[in-house]
Amino acid sequence: MDYISTRGQDGPLGFEQALLSGLARDGGLYLPVEWPRFSSDEIAAMRGLSYADLAGRIMAPFCDGEISAAELSAMAADAYAAFDHPAIAPLVQLNDNIHILELFHGPTIAFKDYAMQFLARAFDRALAKMNQHAVILGATSGDTGSAALEAFQGRKSVDVFILFPDGRVSPVQQRQMTSVIADGAFAVSVKGDFDDCQALVKTLFNDHQFRDAVNLSAVNSINWARLMPQIVYYFSSALALGAPEQKVAFSVPTGNFGNVFAGYAAVQMGLPIERLIVASNQNDILPRFFEAGTMAREAVVPSLSPSMDIQVSSNFERLLFELLGRDGSRTASVMHDFATTGQFSLNNDVMAGAHRLFSAYRLDDAGTIAEIATTAKNDGMVLDPHSAVGLSAARRAHADGTVPTDIPIISLACAHPAKFETAVETATGEKPVLPPHMADLMTRPEQMQTVAADADAVKALVLARKRSA
Ligand SMILES: *Cc1c(COP(=O)(O)O)cnc(C)c1O
């Protein structure tokens, strides 16, 4: 399978090249040159496969000519071996027509593990083959960084440096990062906020001399290989409810539009999905866009669901490219307008295309607390704040007729409630308990680097500590 850029000036290139570059050289994002498509019979034949074998089947067309289905299954089996549920992504029935897809059974108890554990193996395989060494540099507000350090620790071909804002991540998130004590794994506390961390990463990626010298790579959700493994659980959960004969809808708590774009990919691959519900917190740039056809950036307002405190959804560019008929120069010009003016608008024809599949809902912090409380009381299920934003949207989509009540909605639970214990305790009066494999987390030894919010300081740290090829 070949990959092209959403801005039309890079590619085609193969899967492993797209994997290692992350961001296209023209500033765009990579997408497969065409969507592989499964027939109904092929989808029906996926029933009963193990999660790892299903992963191999779904991802094989995207890696055609480079990695076989059998090899992908083996990589997935290895990636998910330490997950604490045999189903990997279990589906739990909430009521007559809503099901919760639990995506918190990996080592850092948020859905980022599903992609990151696979990505680490894919990186290792590609770099080893080319006898190369890479440095992964990322900024995190919590979940991505812990998933990346956990997944890449101890891999000889890669050193990973994760910048996080000093004192601004939750205690559980911080300990998950700092308790990874392994060669080549560095949790870096930056004296600044998340925007400072992101700006530092950007500065170092734009320093081409440094970038080439250390073979810098990115694992944030703009990397196509982050999205690919996420398509698998859309298939596994829909199959569990009777796909392809039974249609389903999904409600997806959304920040960077990565997870929900994986749902879009599943639709393109032939999975019968009635509707994708985009669920946002009070940072509601996406609901405002789906209502009015204008994407307009505002300031980020901190919320109880911090992993969705985002105004610029970086993966939205992929949907934009699709909605514009895969016209790279039009996509580039819209993204240029957005960068310079902070907004862009799409015409009614293009928006009609978006509305055929997507609906969007927002929920503020008070609503989030109320949703956690009522779901705990009436349904006996304790959700984290991100998952509650998604479930509230699912309930409203049935209630207002957006999704017919005879179509089940699968609502994605993106983190374990213990990862966001303060909000959950406020709502339910009880502190959620960490799963057994993490019970001792808060007493594990810590190791971290501390730097000023200064590009030269981060550069010096990377050069001093990185291992070589
Ligand atoms: C990352 C994250 C999200 C947002 O996912 P996107 O792919 O960025 O839309 C939602 N919830 C949790 C718990 C997350 O960690």
The ligand as a Gaussian input file, in Angstrom:
#p B3LYP/6-31G(d) Opt

LIG

0 1
 C       -6.292000      10.900000      24.023000
 C       -7.576000      10.766000      24.754000
 C       -8.796000      11.221000      24.201000
 C       -8.882000      11.923000      22.864000
 O       -8.582000      11.079000      21.777000
 P       -8.278000      11.673000      20.331000
 O       -7.831000      10.520000      19.511000
 O       -7.219000      12.717000      20.527000
 O       -9.557000      12.277000      19.828000
 C       -9.958000      11.001000      24.929000
 N       -9.921000      10.399000      26.133000
 C       -8.783000       9.953000      26.698000
 C       -8.833000       9.316000      28.031000
 C       -7.571000      10.114000      26.030000
 O       -6.421000       9.691000      26.598000

